Amino acid sequence: MLYPAPIQDLVNELAKLPGVGPKTAQRLAFFLLNRPEGESELLARAIVEARQHIQYCSVCFNFTDQDPCALCRNAGRDNGLIMIVEHPKDVVAMEKTHEFKGRYHVLHGAISPMDGVGPEDLKIRELLTRIKTGAIRELVVATGSSLEGEATALYLSRLIKPLGIKITRIARGLPMGGDLDYTDEVTLLKAFEGRQEFS
Amino acid sequence: MHLHNIQIRQFRNIRRAEFDLGSRVTLMIGANGQGKTNALNAIATLAMQRYPSGLQDHDVVSWELEPWMELLGKWRFSDGRWLTVRYAVDRREKVRRVKEGPKMPVVGFSPSDLRLLQGGPGYRRDFLDQVCSTLYPRYGRTLQLYERAVAQKNRGLKDNWPFPALETFNQILAEHGSMLWELRSMMLKMMIPEVYRVHQHLAGGHEVTMQLKPGGIAGEVPTSPGDMMKQMRARFDEERSRFMCLVGPHRDDLIIHLNGHLATTSASQGQQRTLGLSVKLATFHLYHQQLNVRPLVLLDDVLSELDPSRRDHLLEIMADGDQQTVITDTEARWYSALQPVVYQVDNGEIRPWRS
């Protein structure tokens, strides 16, 4: 390559990040090189520290720097209600609503044979242990609406229904403020099927 | 609705072209390999707001010098309003696609229609998909989800996944697959009498029948997810040993009989050509009836292959009606009665034709 080896190494590493192609990786590398030296040290340290201090919460498997995590330690939350999500970022998204007062369980992915991710690669066994040891009233499956998210939701429902615990799936439909004519046909159809009577 | 003022930029070998379509018939003349089919594909892309089947970005937009293309046109509505339509792809950074304006169904005739009869079941499924996604807005997305689920389950079968995990994909396959079957059946229910009628007109006295043979199932097409689940469970062991999904619309075939014999194997070349033409003409009529618009008709080098009576019949249909037709040929023959607007296509350039 045309670059000195250290730059090329940096570009190669950056290009491994999701959503970053070779061109963006180059741009990022040169950006870093043009900034004051202290800044790249801060970044490098932040990455290393995050890796060192962040672990899975032993209860919900969200990322945390303290085990159990802040959400699991919070005594004000409802132990009987668990929301199951694919990723830690989904917890953040849900928490922004300030409405859900239950607990979470993070699966760290969704079932996808093409990516080599099976049920045993997700935190499903841990979920079952959690169900057996706690008094759970309801499990809310909030995996994504992708094909893989749906497959995971179906898998969980088949697994958990026989245990006699209420298991629900979050609704699919129109985004708030969304126009009907900008919505794809399948979403519209799901929204129609999930219609509700005015109370 | 008529398409006018077409501008093509960087569409295969057409670097830059501007021309108007006639409100009835437009004829594009040129030697082979000059860009006639490219012009038709550009017009089809603009009208449908997607590529004709078989084309993809990398077929259309070159990677090297100019990795972008743009198509522009104007629709003229019967009440005199005009609306701009645009389809553009830019691959310079990442792929950006701009679609603007209404969609119009297109029925294209080409020598490759014969594959509907001479080719494998895949060609007939492509045809079913094309017609269904034109008629039913939810079909395309459902097909996409279904095909992804098939790929996921196939992978799971290859990697020897346990039954419970694969069964969840069965449930998803059943939901989308039964929907595809229902829509394909609905479409064929309307299409089959049309094919029969058109074929009677083209070649009276011959009996043509068509039937959907559901993939991996003997007998009726299951239209409920539960039925499809049952069928998949019944063949699960076989799926396991052959490492692939055996039941479902991805293995459908369209069985066409002529006078009681399988047309794909026992009809003559001429009979197959007439059948292919009948199916395409029936598609035109079906779009017209169901969508209440006259589809744009594109005839790519087909008339020279037909015998005179069938050719006259086709031209008669083109002359009778308000639809726009674009025809390509190597020479300006047979068409004078249609009073076409004529262009010459020469090495990617499109110019008014002077005889």
Chai-1 contact restraints between the chains, C-beta under 6 A:
chainA,res_idxA,chainB,res_idxB,connection_type,confidence,min_distance_angstrom,max_distance_angstrom,comment,restraint_id
A,P113,B,Q152,contact,1.0,0.0,6.0,A-B,restraint_1
A,P113,B,R155,contact,1.0,0.0,6.0,A-B,restraint_2
A,P113,B,G156,contact,1.0,0.0,6.0,A-B,restraint_3
A,M114,B,Q152,contact,1.0,0.0,6.0,A-B,restraint_4
A,M114,B,R155,contact,1.0,0.0,6.0,A-B,restraint_5
A,G118,B,A165,contact,1.0,0.0,6.0,A-B,restraint_6
A,P119,B,A165,contact,1.0,0.0,6.0,A-B,restraint_7
A,L147,B,L145,contact,1.0,0.0,6.0,A-B,restraint_8
A,L147,B,R148,contact,1.0,0.0,6.0,A-B,restraint_9
A,L147,B,A149,contact,1.0,0.0,6.0,A-B,restraint_10
A,A151,B,T168,contact,1.0,0.0,6.0,A-B,restraint_11
A,A151,B,F169,contact,1.0,0.0,6.0,A-B,restraint_12
A,L154,B,T168,contact,1.0,0.0,6.0,A-B,restraint_13
A,L154,B,Q171,contact,1.0,0.0,6.0,A-B,restraint_14
A,Y155,B,T168,contact,1.0,0.0,6.0,A-B,restraint_15
A,E185,B,P137,contact,1.0,0.0,6.0,A-B,restraint_16
A,E185,B,R138,contact,1.0,0.0,6.0,A-B,restraint_17
A,E185,B,R141,contact,1.0,0.0,6.0,A-B,restraint_18
A,V186,B,R138,contact,1.0,0.0,6.0,A-B,restraint_19
A,V186,B,R141,contact,1.0,0.0,6.0,A-B,restraint_20
A,L189,B,R138,contact,1.0,0.0,6.0,A-B,restraint_21
